[in-house]
């Protein structure tokens, strides 16, 4: 009989918490002078499936570029970190992380994997699959929100915290520093931080990656309207909004939004809210910052993280950095 690893899941975020957070975010975002919605509400079941389709598009290079880096460098990353525990923030399926788990198993140092994700159902499925594939590992999942529950991640032993996929770029500059400070607060001196970051490049390539000709990213972006309609009894018409993806050369990020095609009023009955959109008005749904190695190293240093190793794909499109907390 094959052995399966022990699985423990700590749940800090339930359906009621998510509903409350959605109500708060939508009320705040739709009543601002410059309307915006947090990108986390793009990811219901349909949104997650659409994003998976995006990662397979020829125009969207980050996923495969990061995978290339991890496959090539996983053994040296693991050897340098020598961690007993890997913590993955925003684990999803932990697909790319398997190269690290494989290298950790071969190295002999890795004892525990802690996937952290907002979806309990998704996390339990991932944890069960990993437990069967890595029977020598203890799998300790944590269900929570980045901005509220990072402090609940189990501690102990040398650890490597992993944040992949360029997720750090979804935080504007000030919020990003606070997010990094929250991560560091749960680390001990000598712990490592493995970070995936997209790099500044030709704006034309960036725009194409976020506004693909097949329109998958547009469908993904508009999905947030469907989520609000379903969960908050709203009457958004997705066909009355256009997906917009522009490069901001000052902030060096992609700015994604939904632009109203006409003057219109939307009702969000669960919030007793009436929202007017002017023709051409744009509501931000996401930013995706791109980075330069020198400025990123300086940004990490301000929270106590010192880069030990830079790794890029062969084309130089994407970077993974390994930092140590001193």
C-alpha positions in Angstrom: 0.0 0.0 0.0 1.4 3.4 -1.0 2.0 5.9 1.7 0.3 9.4 1.7 1.8 12.4 3.5 0.0 13.8 6.5 -2.2 16.8 5.6 -3.3 19.5 8.0 -5.4 22.6 6.9 -5.9 25.7 9.0 -8.9 27.8 7.9 -8.9 31.5 8.7 -11.2 32.6 6.0 -14.8 31.3 5.5 -17.6 32.0 3.1 -19.0 34.7 5.4 -15.6 36.4 5.5 -15.4 36.5 1.7 -18.9 37.8 1.4 -18.2 40.6 3.9 -14.9 41.5 2.2 -16.5 41.6 -1.3 -19.2 43.9 0.0 -16.7 46.2 1.6 -14.4 46.3 -1.5 -17.2 46.9 -4.0 -18.8 49.6 -1.9 -15.4 51.4 -1.4 -14.2 50.9 -5.0 -17.4 52.0 -6.7 -17.9 55.1 -4.6 -14.4 56.5 -5.2 -13.9 59.5 -7.6 -11.6 57.1 -9.6 -13.4 53.8 -9.5 -11.5 50.6 -8.9 -11.9 47.0 -7.9 -9.3 44.7 -6.3 -8.0 42.0 -8.7 -8.7 39.2 -6.3 -12.4 39.3 -7.2 -11.5 38.2 -10.8 -10.9 34.7 -9.5 -14.0 32.7 -9.1 -14.2 29.3 -10.7 -14.8 30.8 -14.2 -12.1 33.4 -13.6 -9.5 30.9 -12.5 -10.2 28.8 -15.6 -9.9 31.9 -17.9 -6.6 32.8 -16.2 -5.3 29.2 -16.8 -6.2 29.8 -20.5 -4.2 33.1 -20.5 -1.1 31.3 -19.2 -1.2 29.1 -22.2 -1.4 31.9 -24.8 1.6 32.6 -27.0 1.4 36.3 -26.1 1.6 35.7 -22.4 5.2 34.8 -21.7 5.5 35.1 -17.8 4.3 31.6 -16.9 6.7 29.6 -19.1 9.6 32.0 -18.5 9.3 31.5 -14.8 8.9 27.7 -15.2 12.1 27.7 -17.3 14.0 29.5 -14.5 12.8 27.2 -11.8 13.4 24.0 -13.7 17.0 25.1 -14.4 17.9 26.6 -11.0 15.8 24.6 -8.4 18.7 22.4 -7.2 20.9 25.5 -6.5 18.1 27.4 -4.9 17.4 24.5 -2.5 21.0 24.0 -1.7 21.6 27.6 -0.9 18.3 27.9 1.2 18.8 24.6 3.0 15.2 25.0 4.3 13.2 22.6 6.3 10.0 24.3 5.2 8.8 25.9 2.0 5.9 28.3 2.3 4.1 29.2 -0.9 1.9 32.3 -0.9 -0.9 32.1 -3.4 -0.2 28.4 -4.0 -3.0 27.6 -6.5 -2.1 24.2 -8.0 1.6 24.6 -6.9 2.4 23.4 -10.4 5.7 25.3 -10.9 6.6 24.7 -7.3 7.0 21.0 -7.9 10.5 21.6 -9.3 11.4 23.0 -5.8 9.7 20.2 -4.0 11.5 17.7 -6.2 14.9 19.3 -5.5 14.1 19.5 -1.8 13.3 15.9 -1.7 16.5 15.0 -3.5 18.6 17.3 -1.3 17.1 15.7 1.8 16.5 19.0 3.8 12.9 19.6 3.0 10.4 18.3 5.7 7.3 20.5 5.3 5.4 22.3 2.6 2.9 25.1 3.6 0.6 26.2 0.7 -1.3 29.4 1.4 -4.4 30.2 -0.6 -7.7 32.1 -0.4 -9.8 29.2 -1.6 -10.3 26.3 0.9 -11.7 24.0 -1.8 -8.8 24.6 -4.2 -6.2 24.4 -1.4 -7.6 21.1 0.0 -7.5 19.6 -3.5 -3.9 20.8 -4.1 -2.8 19.5 -0.7 -4.3 16.0 -1.3 -2.6 15.7 -4.7 0.8 16.8 -3.2 0.4 14.5 -0.3 0.0 11.5 -2.6 3.0 12.6 -4.8 5.3 13.6 -1.9 4.6 11.1 0.8 7.7 12.0 2.9 6.5 15.7 3.2 4.2 17.1 5.9 1.6 19.2 4.1 0.2 22.0 6.2 -2.2 24.2 4.3 -3.4 27.6 5.3 -6.6 29.2 4.0 -6.4 33.0 4.3 -6.1 36.4 2.8 -2.7 37.9 2.0 -3.6 41.2 3.7 -5.0 39.7 6.9 -3.7 36.2 7.6 0.0 36.0 6.7 0.7 36.2 10.5 -1.1 32.8 10.9 1.4 30.9 8.8 3.1 28.2 11.0 6.7 29.0 12.1 9.7 26.8 13.0 12.8 25.6 11.3 14.7 27.3 8.5 12.1 28.4 6.0 11.9 29.6 2.4 8.9 31.8 1.6 7.9 31.6 -2.1 5.8 34.1 -4.1 5.7 33.3 -7.8 3.9 34.4 -10.9 4.7 38.1 -10.7 1.9 38.5 -8.0 4.0 41.1 -6.2 3.3 43.4 -9.2 -0.4 43.6 -8.4 0.5 45.9 -5.4 1.1 49.6 -6.1 4.3 50.9 -4.6 3.2 51.9 -1.1 1.0 48.9 -0.6 3.8 46.6 -1.9 6.1 47.8 0.8 3.5 47.1 3.5 2.9 43.7 2.0 6.6 42.9 2.0 6.9 44.1 5.6 4.1 41.7 6.6 5.9 38.8 5.0 9.2 39.7 6.7 7.4 40.0 10.1 6.8 36.2 10.0 10.4 35.3 9.0 13.5 34.7 11.1 17.0 35.8 10.3 18.5 33.3 7.9 15.1 32.5 6.3 14.9 33.0 2.5 12.4 34.7 0.2 12.0 33.4 -3.4 10.3 36.0 -5.6 9.1 35.9 -9.2 9.0 39.3 -11.0 8.3 40.3 -14.5 10.8 42.7 -16.0 10.4 46.0 -17.8 10.5 45.5 -21.6 9.1 46.8 -24.9 5.7 48.3 -24.1 4.3 46.8 -27.3 5.0 43.3 -26.0 3.5 44.1 -22.6 0.3 45.4 -24.1 0.0 42.4 -26.3 0.4 40.1 -23.3 -2.4 41.8 -21.5 -4.7 42.4 -24.4 -4.4 39.3 -26.5 -6.1 39.1 -29.9 -8.3 36.1 -29.0 -9.8 38.2 -26.2 -9.2 35.8 -23.3 -7.8 38.5 -21.1 -10.8 40.7 -21.9 -13.2 37.9 -20.8 -11.1 37.4 -17.7 -11.2 41.1 -16.8 -15.0 41.4 -17.4 -15.5 38.4 -15.2 -15.4 40.7 -12.1 -18.7 42.2 -13.3 -20.3 38.8 -13.4 -19.0 38.0 -9.9 -20.6 41.3 -8.6 -23.8 40.6 -10.5 -24.1 37.1 -9.0 -23.0 37.8 -5.4 -24.4 41.3 -4.9 -27.5 41.3 -7.1 -26.1 43.9 -9.5 -27.0 44.6 -13.1 -23.7 45.2 -14.8 -23.9 44.5 -18.6 -20.4 43.2 -19.5 -21.1 44.0 -23.1 -21.3 47.7 -22.2 -17.7 47.8 -21.0 -14.4 47.4 -23.0 -11.3 45.8 -21.7 -8.4 48.3 -21.5 -4.7 47.5 -21.0 -2.2 50.4 -21.1 1.4 50.9 -20.2 2.2 53.5 -17.6 5.8 54.7 -18.3 6.1 56.6 -15.1 5.0 53.9 -12.7 6.3 51.2 -15.0 3.2 49.0 -14.7 0.4 47.7 -16.9 -2.8 49.4 -16.0 -5.9 47.3 -16.6 -9.5 48.5 -16.5 -13.0 48.4 -17.9 -14.1 51.4 -19.9 -17.8 52.3 -20.1 -19.1 52.4 -23.6 -21.8 54.9 -22.8 -23.3 57.0 -20.0 -25.0 54.4 -17.8 -26.2 53.7 -14.3 -25.6 50.4 -12.6 -27.6 49.1 -9.6 -26.0 47.0 -6.8 -29.1 46.0 -4.9 -27.3 44.1 -2.1 -25.6 47.4 -1.2 -28.5 49.6 -2.0 -26.1 51.4 -4.3 -26.6 53.2 -7.6 -23.4 53.9 -9.6 -23.2 56.2 -12.6 -20.6 55.7 -15.3 -19.9 58.5 -17.8 -19.2 57.5 -21.4 -15.5 56.6 -21.7 -15.0 56.4 -17.9 -12.5 53.8 -16.9 -12.7 51.6 -13.7 -9.3 50.1 -12.8 -9.3 46.4 -12.1 -5.6 45.6 -11.8 -2.1 46.9 -12.0 0.8 44.7 -12.9 4.1 46.3 -12.1 7.3 45.4 -14.0 10.7 45.7 -12.4 14.3 46.5 -12.9 16.8 44.4 -11.0 18.7 47.2 -9.3 15.6 49.0 -8.0 14.0 45.8 -6.9 17.1 44.9 -4.9 16.9 48.2 -3.2 13.2 47.8 -2.5 13.8 44.4 -0.9 16.7 45.8 1.2 14.4 48.4 2.8 12.5 45.6 4.5 15.7 43.7 5.5 15.9 41.2 2.5 19.3 41.0 0.8 19.4 39.4 -2.7 21.8 36.5 -2.9 21.0 35.2 -6.3 19.4 36.6 -9.5 18.0 34.2 -12.1 16.4 35.0 -15.5 15.1 33.0 -18.4 17.2 32.8 -21.5 15.3 35.7 -23.2 15.7 37.9 -20.1 12.0 38.5 -19.8 11.4 37.4 -16.2 13.4 37.2 -13.0 13.4 35.0 -9.9 15.4 36.4 -7.0 16.5 34.6 -3.8 16.9 36.8 -0.8 18.0 36.2 2.8 16.6 38.0 5.9 19.5 39.4 8.0 
